[in-house]
């Protein structure tokens, strides 16, 4: 049986371009200091199990987990994620209903934007 490991996105199963995408990594019976991560679509920063992915293009990414053994990297496993652009925000005013009277609209003191995945 192989090494048990986890590469888990902290917020979504989709990673987004242009923002920090936090994720957590762990491997059974290994110190987090022994772990090294690589990706084929963007960059990874962080250490000790807590990392941030920044994607460079839409599509898929592979995050590969390695352990350091005698100065060499030995692959433990890999996980795949989708990488997308951040969706356009949704404009909301008042209660956010589809229809409103002009009186209700004119009485609003602010508007808001909501990200569809938030």
Secondary structure as the mmCIF struct_conf table of DSSP 4:
data_model
#
loop_
_struct_conf.conf_type_id
_struct_conf.id
_struct_conf.beg_label_comp_id
_struct_conf.beg_label_asym_id
_struct_conf.beg_label_seq_id
_struct_conf.end_label_comp_id
_struct_conf.end_label_asym_id
_struct_conf.end_label_seq_id
STRN STRN1 UNK A 5 UNK A 9
BEND BEND1 UNK A 10 UNK A 11
BEND BEND2 UNK A 13 UNK A 13
STRN STRN2 UNK A 14 UNK A 16
STRN STRN3 UNK A 17 UNK A 17
TURN_TY1_P TURN_TY1_P1 UNK A 18 UNK A 18
BEND BEND3 UNK A 19 UNK A 19
STRN STRN4 UNK A 21 UNK A 27
TURN_TY1_P TURN_TY1_P2 UNK A 28 UNK A 29
HELX_RH_3T_P HELX_RH_3T_P1 UNK A 32 UNK A 34
STRN STRN5 UNK A 35 UNK A 39
BEND BEND4 UNK A 40 UNK A 42
STRN STRN6 UNK A 43 UNK A 47
TURN_TY1_P TURN_TY1_P3 UNK A 48 UNK A 49
STRN STRN7 UNK A 50 UNK A 54
STRN STRN8 UNK A 55 UNK A 55
BEND BEND5 UNK A 57 UNK A 58
STRN STRN9 UNK A 59 UNK A 69
TURN_TY1_P TURN_TY1_P4 UNK A 70 UNK A 71
STRN STRN10 UNK A 72 UNK A 84
HELX_LH_PP_P HELX_LH_PP_P1 UNK A 85 UNK A 89
STRN STRN11 UNK A 90 UNK A 93
TURN_TY1_P TURN_TY1_P5 UNK A 94 UNK A 95
BEND BEND6 UNK A 98 UNK A 98
HELX_RH_AL_P HELX_RH_AL_P1 UNK A 102 UNK A 106
TURN_TY1_P TURN_TY1_P6 UNK A 107 UNK A 107
STRN STRN12 UNK A 111 UNK A 114
TURN_TY1_P TURN_TY1_P7 UNK A 116 UNK A 117
#
